[in-house]
């Protein structure tokens, strides 16, 4: 596990994760998996593509998660039952 990747969902973060936080987590993941802190020039394109793909997957995950007992879940439930 990448120890420098922090939890990006409530209650660990009081608000929605920022794009910077999501990209930083994706970058740390790609660095860990690839074994490279910074890619060589011939690997730069695939490295950046992986960071973007993981950032996108992270956004999708965070948007789809339902955290029980969180204020946003309670508000969504109240709106749905309206």
N, C-alpha and C positions, 0 to 999 in steps of 0.2 A: 504494500500500500504506500502511496506517496504521502508522506507525512506532512508535506507543505501544502497539500490541497485541503482547503477548508470546506466545511459543510456550507452549502449555498441555499439552504431552505430554512424556513422558520422551524423551530424557535431559535436556531443558531444565529440567524440574521433577523433583525427586527423588521426589515423591509425586503422587497424583491431584490434579488441579486442583480448587480449592474453588469453591463456588457464587459467592462474591464475585469470584473471578478470571474465571469464565465470564461473569458478568453485566457486569463491567467491560469485557471484550473486546467483548461484544455492544453495549454502549453506545457504545464508541469507533467501532465499525463503523457503527452507525446515524447517529452524529454526522457521520462522514466522508461517507457516502452522501447524507444529507439536506442537508448544508451548514449545519446548525444545531447550535450547542453546546447550546442549550436551546430547545425548541419553544415557539411561542406557545400561548396557552391553547386556541385552536381546533384545534391540532395535537397536543396533549398525549396524547390517547387513542391515536391511530394511531402516534405515536412510541413510547409505552410498549408497545403491542402488537408493534411491530417488534422492540424490544429483547427481549421475552419469546420471540418466535418464533425469533430468532437464537440466544438462549441455549439454547433447547431443541434446536435443530439442532446446536449446538456440543457439548452433552452427548451427543447421539446419536453424533456423529462420534467424540468422544474414547472413548466406550465401545466403539465398533466397531473402532477402529484396532488393528492388530497391529504392534508395533514389534519388528523382528528384533533378537535379542540382548538384549532387556530381561529383567529378572528375572521380571516378570509373564508374559511370553510363555513363558519357559522353564518356569515353574511350571505354567502351563496345559497345556503340551505334556506335561510329566511326569505330570500328573493324567489327561490324556486317554489316554495310552499305558499308564498305571498298572500 
